Amino acid sequence: MQLIRTVSGMANNLNQIAHRLNAFSISALNEELNALKQLIHELMKRLKP
């Protein structure tokens, strides 16, 4: 259960970073952030029973 909370927190942090980058029109890291979010999403699906 702790691992799921940790991974979920990581996803939330990435989301906040992406929103801030978008707010400042910084799109250079958007692709990388989207890829990381997708990996975390896949990990969450595997961890949940």
Biopython code that builds the backbone (N, CA, C, O; Angstrom):
import numpy as np
from Bio.PDB.StructureBuilder import StructureBuilder

atoms = [
    (1, "MET", "N", (0.818, -1.192, 0.000)),
    (1, "MET", "CA", (0.000, 0.000, 0.000)),
    (1, "MET", "C", (0.867, 1.262, 0.000)),
    (1, "MET", "O", (0.539, 2.233, -0.681)),
    (2, "GLN", "N", (1.951, 1.258, 0.745)),
    (2, "GLN", "CA", (2.850, 2.413, 0.795)),
    (2, "GLN", "C", (3.457, 2.687, -0.578)),
    (2, "GLN", "O", (3.621, 3.843, -0.966)),
    (3, "LEU", "N", (3.787, 1.633, -1.309)),
    (3, "LEU", "CA", (4.369, 1.801, -2.642)),
    (3, "LEU", "C", (3.381, 2.500, -3.578)),
    (3, "LEU", "O", (3.770, 3.358, -4.370)),
    (4, "ILE", "N", (2.117, 2.133, -3.482)),
    (4, "ILE", "CA", (1.098, 2.767, -4.320)),
    (4, "ILE", "C", (0.995, 4.250, -3.996)),
    (4, "ILE", "O", (0.888, 5.077, -4.901)),
    (5, "ARG", "N", (1.028, 4.595, -2.704)),
    (5, "ARG", "CA", (0.976, 6.008, -2.313)),
    (5, "ARG", "C", (2.185, 6.766, -2.837)),
    (5, "ARG", "O", (2.058, 7.897, -3.306)),
    (6, "THR", "N", (3.353, 6.149, -2.760)),
    (6, "THR", "CA", (4.577, 6.797, -3.231)),
    (6, "THR", "C", (4.515, 7.055, -4.731)),
    (6, "THR", "O", (4.825, 8.154, -5.190)),
    (7, "VAL", "N", (4.119, 6.052, -5.487)),
    (7, "VAL", "CA", (4.030, 6.195, -6.943)),
    (7, "VAL", "C", (2.957, 7.221, -7.309)),
    (7, "VAL", "O", (3.138, 8.013, -8.233)),
    (8, "SER", "N", (1.854, 7.200, -6.588)),
    (8, "SER", "CA", (0.796, 8.178, -6.834)),
    (8, "SER", "C", (1.298, 9.598, -6.569)),
    (8, "SER", "O", (0.979, 10.521, -7.319)),
    (9, "GLY", "N", (2.073, 9.769, -5.520)),
    (9, "GLY", "CA", (2.662, 11.077, -5.224)),
    (9, "GLY", "C", (3.603, 11.530, -6.319)),
    (9, "GLY", "O", (3.646, 12.712, -6.660)),
    (10, "MET", "N", (4.357, 10.591, -6.871)),
    (10, "MET", "CA", (5.265, 10.923, -7.974)),
    (10, "MET", "C", (4.472, 11.408, -9.180)),
    (10, "MET", "O", (4.860, 12.372, -9.839)),
    (11, "ALA", "N", (3.372, 10.742, -9.462)),
    (11, "ALA", "CA", (2.533, 11.145, -10.595)),
    (11, "ALA", "C", (1.966, 12.544, -10.372)),
    (11, "ALA", "O", (1.923, 13.357, -11.295)),
    (12, "ASN", "N", (1.539, 12.815, -9.160)),
    (12, "ASN", "CA", (1.016, 14.148, -8.855)),
    (12, "ASN", "C", (2.094, 15.211, -9.016)),
    (12, "ASN", "O", (1.830, 16.290, -9.545)),
    (13, "ASN", "N", (3.298, 14.912, -8.564)),
    (13, "ASN", "CA", (4.403, 15.864, -8.716)),
    (13, "ASN", "C", (4.688, 16.147, -10.186)),
    (13, "ASN", "O", (4.892, 17.300, -10.568)),
    (14, "LEU", "N", (4.704, 15.111, -11.006)),
    (14, "LEU", "CA", (4.931, 15.298, -12.441)),
    (14, "LEU", "C", (3.833, 16.148, -13.064)),
    (14, "LEU", "O", (4.096, 16.986, -13.925)),
    (15, "ASN", "N", (2.608, 15.926, -12.624)),
    (15, "ASN", "CA", (1.494, 16.723, -13.135)),
    (15, "ASN", "C", (1.673, 18.196, -12.798)),
    (15, "ASN", "O", (1.446, 19.062, -13.642)),
    (16, "GLN", "N", (2.078, 18.479, -11.570)),
    (16, "GLN", "CA", (2.301, 19.864, -11.152)),
    (16, "GLN", "C", (3.419, 20.507, -11.966)),
    (16, "GLN", "O", (3.312, 21.666, -12.369)),
    (17, "ILE", "N", (4.485, 19.758, -12.204)),
    (17, "ILE", "CA", (5.596, 20.278, -13.014)),
    (17, "ILE", "C", (5.110, 20.585, -14.430)),
    (17, "ILE", "O", (5.424, 21.638, -14.985)),
    (18, "ALA", "N", (4.349, 19.668, -15.006)),
    (18, "ALA", "CA", (3.846, 19.867, -16.369)),
    (18, "ALA", "C", (2.954, 21.103, -16.449)),
    (18, "ALA", "O", (3.058, 21.885, -17.394)),
    (19, "HIS", "N", (2.088, 21.278, -15.469)),
    (19, "HIS", "CA", (1.206, 22.453, -15.472)),
    (19, "HIS", "C", (2.006, 23.746, -15.371)),
    (19, "HIS", "O", (1.689, 24.727, -16.042)),
    (20, "ARG", "N", (3.029, 23.750, -14.546)),
    (20, "ARG", "CA", (3.840, 24.962, -14.405)),
    (20, "ARG", "C", (4.637, 25.246, -15.673)),
    (20, "ARG", "O", (4.764, 26.399, -16.084)),
    (21, "LEU", "N", (5.173, 24.195, -16.293)),
    (21, "LEU", "CA", (5.897, 24.394, -17.548)),
    (21, "LEU", "C", (4.968, 24.959, -18.613)),
    (21, "LEU", "O", (5.349, 25.857, -19.364)),
    (22, "ASN", "N", (3.758, 24.436, -18.675)),
    (22, "ASN", "CA", (2.787, 24.944, -19.648)),
    (22, "ASN", "C", (2.424, 26.394, -19.362)),
    (22, "ASN", "O", (2.245, 27.185, -20.288)),
    (23, "ALA", "N", (2.317, 26.744, -18.091)),
    (23, "ALA", "CA", (1.963, 28.115, -17.718)),
    (23, "ALA", "C", (3.019, 29.107, -18.194)),
    (23, "ALA", "O", (2.705, 30.251, -18.522)),
    (24, "PHE", "N", (4.266, 28.661, -18.228)),
    (24, "PHE", "CA", (5.355, 29.532, -18.665)),
    (24, "PHE", "C", (5.765, 29.264, -20.111)),
    (24, "PHE", "O", (6.816, 29.720, -20.560)),
    (25, "SER", "N", (4.933, 28.528, -20.830)),
    (25, "SER", "CA", (5.180, 28.196, -22.242)),
    (25, "SER", "C", (6.517, 27.500, -22.457)),
    (25, "SER", "O", (7.198, 27.743, -23.454)),
    (26, "ILE", "N", (6.882, 26.647, -21.534)),
    (26, "ILE", "CA", (8.112, 25.862, -21.669)),
    (26, "ILE", "C", (7.689, 24.452, -22.075)),
    (26, "ILE", "O", (7.242, 23.668, -21.239)),
    (27, "SER", "N", (7.830, 24.140, -23.344)),
    (27, "SER", "CA", (7.338, 22.850, -23.830)),
    (27, "SER", "C", (8.453, 21.854, -24.134)),
    (27, "SER", "O", (8.174, 20.737, -24.571)),
    (28, "ALA", "N", (9.690, 22.230, -23.914)),
    (28, "ALA", "CA", (10.811, 21.354, -24.261)),
    (28, "ALA", "C", (10.762, 20.038, -23.491)),
    (28, "ALA", "O", (11.164, 19.001, -24.019)),
    (29, "LEU", "N", (10.278, 20.065, -22.259)),
    (29, "LEU", "CA", (10.259, 18.852, -21.443)),
    (29, "LEU", "C", (8.921, 18.129, -21.479)),
    (29, "LEU", "O", (8.773, 17.073, -20.864)),
    (30, "ASN", "N", (7.958, 18.677, -22.180)),
    (30, "ASN", "CA", (6.618, 18.098, -22.183)),
    (30, "ASN", "C", (6.593, 16.644, -22.637)),
    (30, "ASN", "O", (5.928, 15.819, -22.011)),
    (31, "GLU", "N", (7.295, 16.317, -23.699)),
    (31, "GLU", "CA", (7.309, 14.936, -24.189)),
    (31, "GLU", "C", (7.866, 13.987, -23.153)),
    (31, "GLU", "O", (7.311, 12.912, -22.926)),
    (32, "GLU", "N", (8.967, 14.381, -22.517)),
    (32, "GLU", "CA", (9.587, 13.541, -21.502)),
    (32, "GLU", "C", (8.662, 13.367, -20.301)),
    (32, "GLU", "O", (8.537, 12.267, -19.762)),
    (33, "LEU", "N", (8.016, 14.451, -19.885)),
    (33, "LEU", "CA", (7.089, 14.364, -18.759)),
    (33, "LEU", "C", (5.899, 13.481, -19.094)),
    (33, "LEU", "O", (5.452, 12.699, -18.255)),
    (34, "ASN", "N", (5.388, 13.594, -20.295)),
    (34, "ASN", "CA", (4.267, 12.743, -20.698)),
    (34, "ASN", "C", (4.668, 11.276, -20.718)),
    (34, "ASN", "O", (3.876, 10.414, -20.336)),
    (35, "ALA", "N", (5.876, 10.984, -21.153)),
    (35, "ALA", "CA", (6.358, 9.604, -21.156)),
    (35, "ALA", "C", (6.479, 9.083, -19.726)),
    (35, "ALA", "O", (6.107, 7.943, -19.445)),
    (36, "LEU", "N", (6.996, 9.914, -18.825)),
    (36, "LEU", "CA", (7.106, 9.504, -17.423)),
    (36, "LEU", "C", (5.730, 9.286, -16.804)),
    (36, "LEU", "O", (5.530, 8.330, -16.054)),
    (37, "LYS", "N", (4.790, 10.162, -17.112)),
    (37, "LYS", "CA", (3.436, 9.992, -16.583)),
    (37, "LYS", "C", (2.827, 8.683, -17.079)),
    (37, "LYS", "O", (2.146, 7.988, -16.325)),
    (38, "GLN", "N", (3.068, 8.352, -18.329)),
    (38, "GLN", "CA", (2.538, 7.103, -18.878)),
    (38, "GLN", "C", (3.155, 5.893, -18.181)),
    (38, "GLN", "O", (2.453, 4.931, -17.869)),
    (39, "LEU", "N", (4.456, 5.938, -17.937)),
    (39, "LEU", "CA", (5.113, 4.838, -17.227)),
    (39, "LEU", "C", (4.558, 4.681, -15.820)),
    (39, "LEU", "O", (4.319, 3.562, -15.366)),
    (40, "ILE", "N", (4.354, 5.787, -15.134)),
    (40, "ILE", "CA", (3.806, 5.726, -13.779)),
    (40, "ILE", "C", (2.382, 5.183, -13.812)),
    (40, "ILE", "O", (1.996, 4.393, -12.950)),
    (41, "HIS", "N", (1.607, 5.601, -14.800)),
    (41, "HIS", "CA", (0.237, 5.100, -14.932)),
    (41, "HIS", "C", (0.238, 3.580, -15.125)),
    (41, "HIS", "O", (-0.556, 2.872, -14.505)),
    (42, "GLU", "N", (1.117, 3.091, -15.973)),
    (42, "GLU", "CA", (1.220, 1.646, -16.202)),
    (42, "GLU", "C", (1.641, 0.919, -14.928)),
    (42, "GLU", "O", (1.118, -0.153, -14.623)),
    (43, "LEU", "N", (2.573, 1.490, -14.191)),
    (43, "LEU", "CA", (3.017, 0.894, -12.933)),
    (43, "LEU", "C", (1.869, 0.842, -11.930)),
    (43, "LEU", "O", (1.696, -0.160, -11.235)),
    (44, "MET", "N", (1.085, 1.912, -11.852)),
    (44, "MET", "CA", (-0.057, 1.943, -10.938)),
    (44, "MET", "C", (-1.064, 0.848, -11.285)),
    (44, "MET", "O", (-1.615, 0.205, -10.391)),
    (45, "LYS", "N", (-1.304, 0.634, -12.576)),
    (45, "LYS", "CA", (-2.242, -0.417, -12.985)),
    (45, "LYS", "C", (-1.741, -1.784, -12.541)),
    (45, "LYS", "O", (-2.536, -2.637, -12.146)),
    (46, "ARG", "N", (-0.438, -2.001, -12.601)),
    (46, "ARG", "CA", (0.128, -3.296, -12.209)),
    (46, "ARG", "C", (0.111, -3.489, -10.695)),
    (46, "ARG", "O", (-0.034, -4.612, -10.212)),
    (47, "LEU", "N", (0.257, -2.405, -9.953)),
    (47, "LEU", "CA", (0.321, -2.505, -8.497)),
    (47, "LEU", "C", (-1.042, -2.687, -7.853)),
    (47, "LEU", "O", (-1.154, -3.316, -6.800)),
    (48, "LYS", "N", (-2.078, -2.142, -8.476)),
    (48, "LYS", "CA", (-3.413, -2.250, -7.883)),
    (48, "LYS", "C", (-3.951, -3.661, -8.086)),
    (48, "LYS", "O", (-3.819, -4.244, -9.162)),
    (49, "PRO", "N", (-4.563, -4.198, -7.024)),
    (49, "PRO", "CA", (-5.092, -5.574, -7.117)),
    (49, "PRO", "C", (-6.282, -5.686, -8.038)),
    (49, "PRO", "O", (-6.826, -6.776, -8.212)),
]
sb = StructureBuilder()
sb.init_structure("model")
sb.init_model(0)
sb.init_chain("A")
sb.init_seg("    ")
for serial, (resi, resn, name, xyz) in enumerate(atoms, 1):
    if name == "N":
        sb.init_residue(resn, " ", resi, " ")
    sb.init_atom(name, np.array(xyz, "f"), 0.0, 1.0, " ", f" {name:<3s}", serial, name[0])
structure = sb.get_structure()
